[in-house]
Amino acid sequence: MPSEINSDSFKLVTISYRSEAQLSDRWHDLVSLLEVSKLRNAASDVTGVLLFDGTYFLQTIEGPSQGTKRIFAKILQDHRHKNIKSFEMQEIEERDFPDWHMELITSDETSRIVADMGSLEFSYRRLREVQAMSVDVMRQRENTIVSPHFSGRSEPFEDDVSGDSNEPIGNA
């Protein structure tokens, strides 16, 4: 029944997952991942947000069912992700990130949203809290005079929020 398949592909869905980042060159690999993701997502009408704490990714993608599933299948095969733990796919009425083909929440911003990504509670309620706080961070960023790309920082992966540590977050 082609009409059912066709109408199914236009349903909006969301998929979220957490994975361990496998980046050989953090800056280059992350910039490359974002550039490719934005183009691929735009072509498939998929939007989303990517949180990165220096060790883990937490990503939500949303859009038409067929395109969103196809992109998630590519993520599952991507060597930059290890130990992927996904939330179940959900049908949604509207998008949480309608204007972002892929936006990065930097490590210092992520640490304010999720203190310990490795032990993040995998519940729908907690995921919705994280998503709402991500939207708030992006709105705050848009309202500042700081450069919009990576919050104006040349190296967005250093944990300098408290000023107590100069050590980078992530894999040693």
N, C-alpha and C positions, 0 to 999 in steps of 0.2 A: 504494500500500500504506500506508494510514493508520497502521497499527500501527508501521511502521518510522519514519515521520515523528514520531509521538508519542514513541517511545522515544528518538529522536535529540535531541529538544528537552530531555530530562532529563539528557543527558550533561553533565558539568562540563567547561568550557573556560576557558582563560585567554588574554587578549590584553593585550599591553604595547606602549606606543608612547612616543616622545619627540616633543615639538612645541615650537615657539617660542611663548611666551605673547604674546598680543595684548590687553593689558589697558589700557584708557584711564584707569581709576581703580583701581590695584592692590587696595587694601583692599576697596572696594565690590564690584568684579568678582569677586575671589577668594571673598569671603564668599558672594556670590550663587551662584557656581558650586558651592561646597561644599553649600550648603543645598538647591539643586535636585538635585544629584547624589545626596545622601543619600536624598531622598524617592523619586526615580526608581529608584535602585538597590534600595532596600528593596522597592518595588512589584514589581520584577522578580527579586527574590532574588539580586541581584548584590552582591558585596563587592569591596573593593579599597583601594588606597593611591595617594596622589598626592604626588609629590615636586616641590618648586618651589624653584628656586635664584635666582629673581628674573628670569630670562630664559627658562628652559626648564621645561616640565612633563615629568615621566617618570611615567607612570601604568600601573598594572596593574589590570585588572578581571577578575573571575572569577565564574562561576556557570553556570546552565543555558545551554546553547548558544544557544537562540533569544533569550532576554533579553539575553545578553551581546553577541551580534551586533547586536541592535537598538540597544543603547546605544552601541556603537562606531560604528555608522552615524551616529548623532546627533552624536557627537564629530567625525567627519570633516566634518560640515556646520557645525560651530560656529565662528563668526567669532573666537572667542578663541584659536583654535589655527591656526598657520601652519607650513608645512613639516613635516607629520606624517610620521614615519618609524616604521613598525610592525614588530614582531617577528611571526613567523607565529603563528597561533592554535594552541594546543596543547590536546589533551585531558588532563585531570588526574584523579587518583583522589580527591584531597581538596584543600580550599582552603588557601592560605597565610594568608588574612586573614578567617577565618570570622566574626569579630565586628564587622567594620568595613564599614559600607555605603559609607563613603568617609572615610578619615583623611588629614589633611594632615601631611606632613613639612615643617617650615618651612625657610626658606632657610639659617639657620645650621646646622640639623641636616642638611640636604641636603649642604651643603659638606663636612661630615665624612664623608659616605657616598660622594659622587661629587665629586671635586675640580674637574673640568671637564666639565660635562654636555654641552657642545657637541661634545666629542671622545670621548664615551663609546663604548667598544668595544661593538658590537652583536653579542654572542655570547650564547648561552643560558647559559653558565657565568657570565659577568659579570652578566647579569640576575639569576640566582639569588643571587649574592653581594649585590647591591644589595637584593633583596627580603629576604634574611635580616637584613641590617644594618638595614633599615627596621623589621622586627619588633623587633629589639633596642632601637632608639631608642624605639619606642612602649612597650615594657615598662619601660624606664628612666623614661620620662615618667610612666607610671602609678604607679611606685614613689616618685615625689617628692611633696613637699607643695605644689608649685607648682600654680597653677590649671591644670586640664586643657585649657582652650581656648587654643590657640596658645602653649602653654608659659608662660602667664601674662604674655605680652608684649602691650602695646597695639598695637604696630606690628611684626608678625612678619617684615618684609621687609628690615630693616636688617642688614648684615653687621657684627656687633659681636663676633665670636668672638675675634679677636686683639687687639682694642682699638687697632689701628694705624690703622684707617680709619673715618671716619664717613660715607663715601659709600655710598648705597644700591646694592644689586646690581640690575642689570637695564638696561632700555632708558633712554637719556638723553632 
